[in-house]
């Protein structure tokens, strides 16, 4: 069963059309969503995750026509969808371990218990240990999140999302600001998560990162989907080449 279908999504911000009849579906893969600046990538992510109501079209998740934009964020997370943001947003005053524990508090959202109670039960701490090991953050578990360098903060965002038990993980420019070695390690982590059974959609401005990681690529330009296919097919698509060169 297809986990996610995006069907004929269009969206306007006032007189500006940000998305124009965009349709695609996931196919048990790491799907890349790329395009020049202003192509509509983050707007589409915000629609998929329910932050924005589309002007037209629908998002089908798990085979059901769920009006995700009518749900609160914690309700979307309970469906099995989690995301990270281009601008990292850890709980700065909490430690790495405590940030992950807030993800494990998901069943208690939207009450304050999800944050003020750490749920340091044996089973939860075992889960935290597993997640921090998977994301290579175990040695930083007691460090305040605000003091981590950007590369580790991006991993922490993924770790906190993993704590909610997602079926679908949306990553918004996870390699932004990373040096080459950090990007390679992040790519390995994302691939590992996919092999653990999590479907992943990645927005990425780093073309090399996306092409090396994703099995299939969807390309947006000026709000329209201009191509989709394997990395090789997309790299050789004339419309994609022209979009990145700024040509008509």
Backbone torsions as a table, in degrees:
resi	resn	phi	psi	omega
1	UNK	NA	135.2	175.1
2	UNK	-67.9	127.8	-177.4
3	UNK	-76.7	-38.5	-175.8
4	UNK	-135.6	132.0	171.7
5	UNK	-125.5	130.0	173.0
6	UNK	-107.0	118.2	-171.6
7	UNK	-121.5	110.8	170.7
8	UNK	53.6	47.2	-178.9
9	UNK	-79.5	125.3	170.9
10	UNK	-129.3	148.0	179.2
11	UNK	-150.4	136.0	176.0
12	UNK	-114.7	141.1	165.3
13	UNK	-109.3	96.8	-173.6
14	UNK	62.8	-122.3	179.8
15	UNK	-90.2	1.4	-178.4
16	UNK	-99.1	121.9	176.9
17	UNK	-89.0	112.6	-176.5
18	UNK	-87.5	-29.8	179.0
19	UNK	-137.1	142.1	-175.2
20	UNK	-130.3	97.6	170.8
21	UNK	53.0	56.0	-178.5
22	UNK	-91.0	128.6	179.0
23	UNK	-138.0	133.9	170.1
24	UNK	-166.7	171.8	176.4
25	UNK	-142.6	155.4	177.4
26	UNK	-80.8	154.9	-176.7
27	UNK	-137.0	47.5	-179.1
28	UNK	52.9	69.1	-169.4
29	UNK	-159.0	174.2	163.1
30	UNK	-96.1	110.9	-176.4
31	UNK	-101.4	128.2	177.0
32	UNK	-95.6	139.4	176.5
33	UNK	-121.4	106.2	-173.9
34	UNK	-124.4	169.2	178.2
35	UNK	159.7	161.7	178.3
36	UNK	-62.1	167.1	175.7
37	UNK	-55.2	137.2	179.4
38	UNK	81.1	11.6	-177.1
39	UNK	-75.4	-18.1	-179.7
40	UNK	106.8	11.9	-174.4
41	UNK	-64.2	-51.2	-177.9
42	UNK	-69.9	-34.1	174.8
43	UNK	-58.7	-43.3	178.7
44	UNK	-64.7	-42.0	175.8
45	UNK	-58.8	-43.4	-178.9
46	UNK	-64.4	-32.2	176.1
47	UNK	-72.3	-46.1	-179.9
48	UNK	-58.5	-41.0	-176.4
49	UNK	-89.6	0.9	171.8
50	UNK	92.1	5.3	-179.9
51	UNK	-74.9	-26.4	-178.7
52	UNK	-128.6	140.3	174.0
53	UNK	-87.7	123.7	-179.9
54	UNK	-67.4	146.8	175.5
55	UNK	-67.0	-39.7	176.4
56	UNK	-141.3	157.6	175.9
57	UNK	94.3	-178.5	-177.4
58	UNK	-150.0	158.3	174.9
59	UNK	-113.4	123.3	178.4
60	UNK	-107.7	122.3	-176.8
61	UNK	-122.0	127.6	179.9
62	UNK	63.3	27.7	178.8
63	UNK	80.0	4.7	-177.9
64	UNK	-116.9	141.3	176.0
65	UNK	-81.4	77.8	-179.5
66	UNK	-90.7	129.5	176.9
67	UNK	-80.0	81.2	-173.7
68	UNK	-58.7	-34.4	-178.6
69	UNK	-69.3	-10.5	175.3
70	UNK	-91.0	-5.9	-176.2
71	UNK	-94.4	152.2	170.6
72	UNK	-74.8	155.3	-179.2
73	UNK	-53.2	-40.1	-178.6
74	UNK	-66.9	-28.7	177.8
75	UNK	-72.8	-36.2	175.7
76	UNK	-63.8	-42.3	178.4
77	UNK	-61.3	-38.8	179.4
78	UNK	-64.9	-23.4	176.4
79	UNK	-73.2	-15.6	-179.3
80	UNK	105.5	20.1	178.7
81	UNK	-115.6	126.7	177.8
82	UNK	-132.9	157.1	-178.1
83	UNK	-145.5	161.0	168.8
84	UNK	-116.2	172.9	-175.6
85	UNK	-122.7	154.0	179.0
86	UNK	-59.7	-41.4	174.1
87	UNK	-94.7	115.2	-174.3
88	UNK	-63.3	141.4	-175.8
89	UNK	-135.3	60.0	174.8
90	UNK	-73.1	162.5	170.9
91	UNK	-76.0	101.0	-164.8
92	UNK	-61.4	-35.1	-175.4
93	UNK	-86.4	-7.7	178.3
94	UNK	-92.3	157.3	175.7
95	UNK	-75.0	170.0	176.1
96	UNK	-56.9	-47.3	-179.8
97	UNK	-60.1	-43.8	-178.5
98	UNK	-67.2	-34.8	176.1
99	UNK	-60.1	-43.0	179.3
100	UNK	-67.9	-36.7	178.0
101	UNK	-62.9	-30.4	176.3
102	UNK	-64.8	-33.2	175.0
103	UNK	-65.2	-39.1	177.6
104	UNK	-69.8	-15.7	175.5
105	UNK	-80.2	2.8	-176.6
106	UNK	-49.6	-40.9	179.9
107	UNK	-60.8	-17.4	-177.1
108	UNK	-98.6	-4.0	175.9
109	UNK	-63.3	146.5	6.6
110	UNK	-96.3	17.6	-179.3
111	UNK	-73.2	158.7	-178.8
112	UNK	-66.8	-14.5	179.2
113	UNK	-58.0	-28.7	-178.8
114	UNK	-62.5	-23.9	-179.1
115	UNK	-109.0	-41.7	-172.4
116	UNK	-83.0	-18.4	174.1
117	UNK	-107.4	129.3	-171.5
118	UNK	-91.0	-12.0	177.1
119	UNK	52.8	50.5	-179.2
120	UNK	-81.9	55.8	173.7
121	UNK	-78.6	163.8	-179.1
122	UNK	-59.8	-41.9	-178.1
123	UNK	-68.3	-39.7	178.5
124	UNK	-66.8	-41.1	-179.7
125	UNK	-67.6	-31.8	175.3
126	UNK	-65.6	-40.1	178.3
127	UNK	-66.7	-42.0	177.5
128	UNK	-59.4	-45.5	179.1
129	UNK	-57.4	-43.9	-179.7
130	UNK	-63.4	-44.7	-178.3
131	UNK	-67.5	-43.5	-179.7
132	UNK	-66.5	-33.2	176.0
133	UNK	-68.3	-44.9	-180.0
134	UNK	-60.5	-39.2	-176.5
135	UNK	-93.1	5.7	178.1
136	UNK	59.0	42.1	178.9
137	UNK	-116.7	6.8	-171.6
138	UNK	-59.1	-37.1	-178.1
139	UNK	-74.4	-10.8	-179.5
140	UNK	-106.3	11.6	-170.4
141	UNK	-56.0	-32.6	-178.2
142	UNK	-99.2	7.1	179.8
143	UNK	-83.9	139.4	173.4
144	UNK	-62.1	136.5	-176.4
145	UNK	-58.7	-34.7	-176.9
146	UNK	-64.4	-22.1	-176.1
147	UNK	-92.4	-2.4	179.0
148	UNK	-77.1	145.2	171.6
149	UNK	-67.4	164.5	-171.8
150	UNK	-58.2	-38.3	-179.3
151	UNK	-60.8	-41.0	179.5
152	UNK	-75.0	-32.4	175.9
153	UNK	-64.8	-35.7	177.7
154	UNK	-66.7	-39.7	175.2
155	UNK	-64.6	-37.8	179.6
156	UNK	-63.9	-39.3	176.2
157	UNK	-58.9	-41.4	177.9
158	UNK	-66.8	-41.9	179.9
159	UNK	-60.6	-43.1	179.6
160	UNK	-65.8	-38.6	176.4
161	UNK	-64.8	-40.0	-180.0
162	UNK	-62.6	-30.8	-178.5
163	UNK	-63.8	-19.2	178.8
164	UNK	-84.4	-5.0	179.1
165	UNK	71.3	51.9	-174.1
166	UNK	-74.3	149.7	167.3
167	UNK	-92.9	-31.9	179.9
168	UNK	-127.8	127.3	-178.8
169	UNK	-117.1	122.9	179.4
170	UNK	-104.1	118.8	-176.7
171	UNK	-114.2	117.2	-177.0
172	UNK	-97.8	103.3	-179.3
173	UNK	48.1	59.5	-177.0
174	UNK	-66.7	-20.6	-178.0
175	UNK	-94.9	2.4	-177.6
176	UNK	-62.1	129.5	177.0
177	UNK	81.7	3.5	-177.3
178	UNK	-94.5	145.8	172.3
179	UNK	-78.0	170.1	-172.1
180	UNK	-55.7	-46.2	-178.5
181	UNK	-65.0	-40.1	178.3
182	UNK	-63.8	-40.8	179.9
183	UNK	-64.7	-39.4	178.0
184	UNK	-63.6	-43.9	179.2
185	UNK	-65.0	-37.9	177.8
186	UNK	-66.1	-41.4	177.2
187	UNK	-59.4	-42.1	177.5
188	UNK	-62.0	-40.4	178.9
189	UNK	-63.3	-46.9	-178.8
190	UNK	-62.6	-41.7	178.1
191	UNK	-62.8	-39.7	177.4
192	UNK	-62.2	-41.8	179.4
193	UNK	-64.4	-39.4	177.2
194	UNK	-61.8	-42.2	179.7
195	UNK	-68.5	-17.4	174.6
196	UNK	-84.4	-1.4	174.3
197	UNK	106.0	9.6	179.6
198	UNK	-96.4	126.5	173.9
199	UNK	-80.2	143.8	-170.2
200	UNK	-136.1	135.6	169.5
201	UNK	-118.8	129.5	-175.8
202	UNK	-120.0	120.9	165.5
203	UNK	-83.8	131.8	-179.2
204	UNK	-149.5	134.2	175.8
205	UNK	-93.1	-21.7	177.6
206	UNK	-79.7	100.4	-173.8
207	UNK	-60.3	-43.7	-178.2
208	UNK	-62.3	-42.2	179.1
209	UNK	-59.3	-47.4	-177.8
210	UNK	-66.4	-43.2	-176.9
211	UNK	-66.3	-33.8	-179.8
212	UNK	-79.5	-22.1	-173.4
213	UNK	-98.4	-44.0	-166.2
214	UNK	-88.3	143.8	175.2
215	UNK	-79.8	-28.8	-179.3
216	UNK	-142.3	147.7	-176.1
217	UNK	-125.7	134.2	169.3
218	UNK	-110.5	130.9	-177.0
219	UNK	-113.5	127.6	174.7
220	UNK	-108.8	147.0	172.0
221	UNK	-149.3	123.4	-178.6
222	UNK	51.3	40.3	175.2
223	UNK	85.2	-6.6	-179.1
224	UNK	-107.6	146.5	173.2
225	UNK	-83.2	114.5	-174.8
226	UNK	-102.5	-13.1	179.8
227	UNK	-166.5	154.4	167.6
228	UNK	-153.2	149.8	-179.3
229	UNK	157.8	-166.4	177.8
230	UNK	-68.6	161.2	176.7
231	UNK	-53.0	-41.5	-179.6
232	UNK	-63.6	-43.1	-179.8
233	UNK	-64.1	-41.9	-177.7
234	UNK	-68.7	-42.0	-178.9
235	UNK	-61.5	-28.4	-177.2
236	UNK	-100.7	7.6	-179.5
237	UNK	-81.6	125.4	-175.8
238	UNK	-61.5	-38.7	178.9
239	UNK	-63.3	-38.6	179.2
240	UNK	-67.6	-44.7	178.5
241	UNK	-58.7	-45.4	-179.6
242	UNK	-66.2	-36.7	179.6
243	UNK	-63.7	-41.3	-179.3
244	UNK	-77.4	-21.3	176.1
245	UNK	-90.3	-4.5	178.6
246	UNK	78.0	22.4	179.7
247	UNK	-100.4	161.5	177.2
248	UNK	-75.4	NA	NA
